[in-house]
Amino acid sequence: MTRIVHNYKRTSSPRSPTNTGELFTPAHEENVRFIHDTWQCVMRDIKSSQNSDRGPQEYVEKTPNPALHSFTPVDLSDIKRRSTQDSKKS
């Protein structure tokens, strides 16, 4: 079985303006952009190679952990919104 490894490289780009009033360092923004861009490449590759043994493959548990049955993903936007509202109250 052939295994393909993607070697994504970081690229620098100009700092994007933020309208949230929060200050992010250029390094933080570069890291977020790198993770986002890399994830988009992986998702595109997964979609384009769904019926093939080549490319990235999504891992699925054969026997799901019962302790994770009620797991729900965290909504980071909601947490940020709540923390912003809480900071405005104080």
N, C-alpha and C positions, 0 to 999 in steps of 0.2 A: 504494500500500500504506500503510495507516494504521499508525503506530508509537505504541504506548502506553508512556509512561514513568511508572514508579511513583515517587512522591516520599514516601518513608517518613520520618517525623519521630521523633526521639528523645523518649522520655518518661521522666521521672524516677520512680523507685519506691524504696521503702525498701530499705535494704541487707539482703541475705539473709545469714543466719548460715552460717559455713563450719565443717565438722567435720574438715577436713583438717589443722588446726593451722597452715596457711599464712595469712598476712594479705594480703588484697587491698584496695587502695584503693577507695573508692566510685566513683572515675572508671573504674577497671579493670572493676569489676563492671557499671557502666552500659554501657561499650563492649561487653562480652561479651553482655550482655542485648540490646542494640540489634542486634548482628550476628545473634544467634540468632533473635530475633523477626522481623527482616527476612527472613532466609533461610527461615523457616517460611512467611511470606507468599508469597515467590517460589515455593517448592515447591508450595504450595496452588494458586497461580495457574497454574502449569505443568500440574498435574494436571487442573484444571477447564477448561483451554483446549487440550487435546491435539489435538482434531480441528478446530481453528479457526486462522485466521491472526491472530487477535487475542490479546493478552496476551503474556507472556514466552515466549520459545522457547529451547530448549536447543541450544547450539552443538555440532555434531559435525563433526570433521575429515572432509573428503571423501577425502583421501589421508593416512592416519595416518603420523606420523613414525616411521621404523624404529628410530631411536635410543631411542624411548620404549616400544618393544615390551615390554621387561622391567620397566617401571615398576610399582611397587606403592605404593599410598598409605601415608602414615605413620600409624601408630596412636599418637596423642598420649597416650591413656590408658596404653599400654604404656611409653612413654618416661617418663611421670611416675612410674609405678609403679617402674620401674628406678632412676630418680634418687633416689626416696625410699628404696629399699632400700640404694643405695650410700651415701647420707648417713648412714643408721643404722649402717653398718659402720664408718665412720670416727670 
